């Protein structure tokens, strides 16, 4: 498992605190987008990140709000629900990775939870030549609006069986996405707090990212966008 380094990432006019764990000769890097009310210190996301590092993937756990914005949220702010804002910052983190020697041009995966999953899907649509896979844990794909139809990368939607409304929303998203796989964790609720539930999520996520980020071509050098597909920011 890699040791995380605390960094400050400039993106979309702000600086965001993040923990970057670089695995030597990593097949790719996975950026996490946490849900509302959570942070890079989320034990759930840290557990999943550790599992990904164990299979040879680097990880980035970032706070998508600044400390000042987090304080404002505690007084009733709503930026944690502004998925377009969060997606723009997430896309900026992806761009920042390109300028760092350990991560430049490495294939990127996005792991989003709850509202963070909506931000991850939008960022995948905005960076079609950079993001190669998405995993959503208890996500809210309905918050992506029309951006959902622009997501072309393989997307794994993981939902708890005992989270019926979110399950319904993910079933609708799976039908709209061209490369989606919906998996349901038996008896799990929204936070996957039941024994073994989060371990199942981590296992599926590791399998998904290994499949879509690993291989003989470990960088973007061999990637060619499909005809008409933009290769960069939108």
N, C-alpha and C positions, 0 to 999 in steps of 0.2 A: 504494500500500500504506500502511496506517495505521501510526502509531508506537504501540507498546504502552506502557501505563502500569502500573507495579507498584502493586498495591493489596493490602490485607488485608481479607478478606471474613468477617464474622461469620456463622456458620451452625452449627446443631445444637450450640451450646455451646462451639464452638472458633472460632479465627480461622485462615483458610487464605490462603496466599500465592497471588496470581494475577496474570497479565498480561492486561490488558484493552485491546484495540485497537478503537477506535470509528471506523468509516468514516462520513464525513459523508453524511447522508441514506441511511443503510443500509436495505436492505429488511428486514433481520432480523439476529439475532445467534446465533452458534453457540457452544455451550459444549462444551468437550472433556473427556472422562473417560478418562484414560490407564490403561493396564493395569498389572498388578503389576510392581514393580521399575522403573517409569518415573516421570517427573515432567513438570512443565510445560516443562522444558527439552528434552524429547525432540525430536531433530532431525526425526523422522518427523512428529510432530504439528505442529511449527513449519512444516514444508514445506507440509503440507495447509492450515494456517491462512493462510499467505501466499497460497495459491491462492484461498482463499475471500475474503480481503480484496480480491484482484484483481478479483473479480466483484461487489464492492459489499456484502459481508457483514462485519459486525463479528464479533470473536471473543473468547472468554475461554479462556485456558489456565490451569487452576488445579491446585494440588497438593491432593489430597483427603485427605492425611494431614498432620499438623503436623510440624515438624522433630523434636520429641521422639518422636513416633510413628514417624517414619522411622528414628531411631536404634534404637528398640526392635525394629523390623523386622530390622535388621541383626544383632540378637542372637537372632533366631529368632521374632519376633512374627508374627502371622497376620492383622493387621487389613487388609492389602492384599487379602486374599481374602474379607473380610466385605462382600459386595456390598450387603447391606441397609444397613449403616452408610454405605458410600460413596454409595448412592443417596439416603439421607436428606440427606447433605451437599450432594449435587448439586442436590437439590430446593431446599435452602436458598439456594444460589447463584442459582437461578432467581428465587426470591422477592426476594433482594437486588437483582437487576437492576431489578425493578419500582420500587425506591425511588431509582434513579439517573436524573437528568434525561436523559442521552444515550440511555438504553436502556429507559426506562419504557414498558411496554405494547408493546414491539416483539415481533414474532413470534420464537419461540425454536426453534432446532434443536439437536440433541444429536449429537455425534460421539464414539463410544466405540470403544476398542481393547481386544481381549482381554477380561479380566475387567471392564474399564471399560465395555465394551459392555453387559454384564449390568446394571451400575448405571444406565446411560443408559436402558435399556428400562424398568427399574423406576421411575425418575424420570418417564419419559413417562407411565406408568400413574398415577402419583401426582399429576401436574399436567396432566390431560387438556385443560383449557381454555387452557393456556399453551404447551405444547410442540406444535409442528405437524409435525415431521419428525425422523427418526432415521437416522443412518448408522452401521453397525457394520463395523469393519475387523478381520478375523480374530477375531470376537467369540465369546463363550461364552454364547449365549442360554440354554443349558441350566441355567445358574446362577441364572436368574430365578425358578425354581420356578413356582408358580401365577400369579405376577404377569404372566407372558407372555400369558396369555389376556385380560388387561385392556388391553393395548396396542392402540390403535385408529388411531394416526397412521401415515402412510406411512413404511415402514421399508425401507431399502436394506441388504442383507446382502452384504458383499464378502469373498470368501474366496480364498485362493491354491489353485490346482489341485493343488499338491504339499503340501497340508496336509490329508490325507485325513480324519483324525478330526474336525477342526474343520469341514471341509466337510460331513461327515455330520450333525453337530449342527445346522448352519445349514440344511441341507435339511429337517430335521425342524421347525425353528422356522418356516421359510418356509411350511410346510404348515399351521402352527397360527395364523399371523398373518393377519388379514383384509386387510391392505394391504401385503404384502411383495413385494420384488423381490430375487431372489438372482442375483448376478453373480460369475463366477469369472475370476480373472486367470490366464491361461495360464502354466504352469511356475513360478508364484510359490510361495514357502514362507511360513511363518507371519509373518515380519517384513517380507515384501515387499522384500527386499534386492536382488533380481535387477534388472538394468538395465531401466528403464522401468516396473517394477511399481508403485512408489509413485506415479509420475506418473499411471498409469492410475487408481489409487485416488482421487487428488486430483481428477482430471478428472470422474470419476463423482460424487464427493461434491459438487463445485461445481454440477454439472448438477442433482443431486437437490435441493439446498437452494435454488438459484435457482427451481426449478419450484414448490416448496412454501412458500417464505417470501416470494417476491416477488409483485408484482401491484399492482393499483390500490389495494387496501386493505392498506396497509403496517403497520397497527397492529391491535390486538385489538378496536378499536371496532366493527368489523363482524362480529365472531365471535359466534355464538350456539351454545351447546352443544346437542347433540341431546337430545331428550326423555329425562329420567332421567339425563343426564350431569352429574356435579358440576362446578362451575366454580370450582376452587380446590383447596386442600390436602385430602388425605385422611389 
